Amino acid sequence: MKKWKKTSTALAAVLAASTLLAGCGNGGGSDSGSQAGSDTQSGASGSQSQAADNQGGASHQIGDGKVTLTIFCDFQNAARSYYTDLGDNPVVQWIEKDTGLTLEFIHAPAGDDGTFFQNMLAGGDLPDLIFSSRFQTHYPGGVEGAINDGVLYDVTELVEQNAPNFWALCDEENDPDIQKKIRGDQGMIIKFGSTFLPPTDNNKVFNGLVIRQDWLEKYNLEAPVTLDEYTEVLRTFKENGVEYPLALCEFFNQSQFSANNPIASAFGVSVKEFDLDADGNVHYCRTQDGYKEFLKFLHGWAEEGLIDEDLVSRNIDDALRLFQGGQAGMCFAHTYNVKQSVAVGPASDPEFKLLCLEMPKVNASDETHLSSPTRSINSNSWQVSADCKHPEEAVAFIDYLMSPDTLLLTAWGTNEGENKTYQINSDGQREFTEFVTNNPDGLDYDTVRALNMCAPFQIKYDETMEASQYSEAECHQSWDAWGKQNDGAYNLPRYLTLTTEESAELTRIKQDLANYSDEMVYKFIFGQEDIDAKWDEFVAELERLGSTRGEEINKEAYDRYLQRGN
């Protein structure tokens, strides 16, 4: 580990210098990929208290002590003060013993915006294994483009022949489109070792609008469903002195909001994307008549003071604080925020009660199609570099991470030594011990987990853990409300891949569209521009900037996606 650590430090210094000279930098997210779970087993029988018990005594030797794999992956901030790198984690050390592999790590610095990855890529000295979303989201042509460029190794044949745990997880999904999701347009497997979800999490909408239920009861109001009902509720809140009837957040850079499109979806459009229609045609949302109606509707709310101009600079956390503190009657939230709000809201008001609302609709019987239900297989995945000298062992190692025993190990820890991390309760379920939940050294929960479990190696969330995390009735009610008459049928599949040329062209088009239209959208909402007078000019400018060509590129990629596996 030390040899790679020293080498990577020197490489980082060289790459940092080259960044200053070449102006090479790239924003837009980190490589955290911090999955939180394991397999679908709901518990463990007997007295499985040691990692060795988890492994059932079977041999998992891959390297026989003669193979070293270098790995680029996440390193949790909570562990950085205690460990040199992920190799100090006891789960990783146990895995090394179990597989006979030596694992050496390189990590991006804390707070990195993706620049470290770009510099590592530009330097051409890649580790054997890379866990990242950035090949999928930032590399021209995606994973297949990187394979064609000789940057990544095509693992397709190895995975097809010798990855039983991966294929078992794929089979568990019972998804007729699973092959479309794990492969690219050229048939290569590009999503090996991506995230899988257990039943608690899978196919649910995790984001939507929440309201003060106690205020609904106080003012004799029903939970709103239609836009007219939403308006009436917000008016009542304002008339009774609520400072922010609806504390909206900035639309365009809050990914949770723009991925689920509350309010906009009532008009059949997203807030900023290329969308599908019922016939499989692709449209840029802001050129559609429905988008004009969406903006006119929000303008009406703004004129009445039901939403405020501060939303332009407010993020989701800001809005939540207003809601939890009693200044706002409604806001946008994640299911985990629902859990938080139920816990902290009563500190500001003992009467605090929360209710999750259906996505607003024009008519109560309408269906909305632009939220994003959770799905197994995402943009994060394990990739083998073209320079890897041990591709067979690298693929075997990734598949090893997907075995049921290892999924439990990375989720719950080794449970060795004096500090046991989990125990089996009376229901036969695993649960964390007080060493984790009430640490005797005063370490917070996240730090204890970062030091004793191994989230960067977790490929499937653990069902027991996820069910426990969302056990509150309000969490379950959020899924019922946000998923009612609501699906993601009009979202372009997140599994589309673009050619290198398409990727470059569409990136430019989307940037040009956003640079012009983001500002105009807010001017329409807050009355600085007359939407009826300016709409045709607005749409014409979007078309001049490439919206029609963007529709064509996405439609071609969508058609290729539909043909995968045929």
Secondary structure, DSSP 8 states (H G I E B T S, - for coil): -HHHHHHHHHHHHHHHHHHHHHT----S-----------S-----TT--SHHHHHTT----SSTT-EEEEEE----HHHHTT-SSGGGSHHHHHHHHHHTEEEEEE---TT--SHHHHHHHHHT---SEEEESHHHHTSTTHHHHHHHTTSB---HHHHHHH-HHHHHHHHHHT-TTHHHHHB-TTS-B--TT--B--TTTTT---EEEEEEHHHHHHTT-----BHHHHHHHHHHHHHTT-SBSSB---SSS-HHHHHH-TTGGGGT--SSSEEE-TTS-EEEGGGSHHHHHHHHHHHHHHHHTSS-GGGGG--HHHHHHHHHTTSBSEEEEEHHHHHHHHHHHHHH-TT--EEE----BSSTT--B-------S--S-EEEEBTT-S-HHHHHHHHHHHTSHHHHHHHHH----SSS--EEE-TTS-EEE-HHHHS-TT---HHHHHHHHS-GGG--B--HHHHHHHT-SHHHHHHHHHHTTTB--TTB--TT----HHHHHHHHHHHHHHHHHHHHHHHHHHTTSS-HHHHHHHHHHHHHHTTHHHHHHHHHHHHHHHHHTT-
